[in-house]
Amino acid sequence: MYKCIRCGRPLEKSFGTAEIECECGSRVFIKERPGIEKVILAR
């Protein structure tokens, strides 16, 4: 799952060699992280 940087619209297309463009015209996307928090114990 990817999200457009400009408008924040989610995009569920697989990224390949073809150019992908959002409906707002942006071609820059970020990968959304899952909403799971990790607990790390400090020693």
C-alpha positions as CSV (number, residue, x, y, z in Angstrom):
1,M,0.0,0.0,0.0
2,Y,1.4,3.4,-1.1
3,K,0.3,6.9,-0.4
4,C,0.7,10.0,-2.5
5,I,2.9,12.7,-0.9
6,R,1.0,15.6,-2.3
7,C,-2.7,14.7,-1.6
8,G,-2.4,11.7,0.7
9,R,-4.5,9.4,-1.5
10,P,-3.8,5.7,-1.0
11,L,-2.7,3.8,-4.1
12,E,-2.9,0.0,-4.4
13,K,-1.0,-0.6,-7.6
14,S,2.1,-2.7,-8.0
15,F,5.1,-0.6,-8.9
16,G,7.0,-1.8,-11.9
17,T,8.9,-0.2,-14.7
18,A,6.0,1.8,-16.0
19,E,5.5,5.3,-14.8
20,I,2.7,5.6,-12.2
21,E,1.0,8.9,-11.6
22,C,-1.6,9.9,-9.0
23,E,-4.8,11.6,-10.0
24,C,-3.4,14.9,-8.6
25,G,-0.5,14.7,-11.0
26,S,2.2,13.7,-8.5
27,R,4.6,10.9,-9.2
28,V,6.1,10.7,-5.7
29,F,4.8,8.1,-3.3
30,I,5.7,6.8,0.2
31,K,5.1,3.3,1.5
32,E,2.6,3.3,4.4
33,R,3.7,1.5,7.5
34,P,1.4,-0.8,9.4
35,G,-0.2,0.6,12.6
36,I,1.6,-1.9,14.9
37,E,3.8,-0.6,17.6
38,K,7.0,-2.5,18.5
39,V,8.1,-2.8,22.1
40,I,11.9,-2.7,22.5
41,L,13.3,-3.5,25.9
42,A,16.3,-1.3,26.9
43,R,19.1,-3.0,28.8
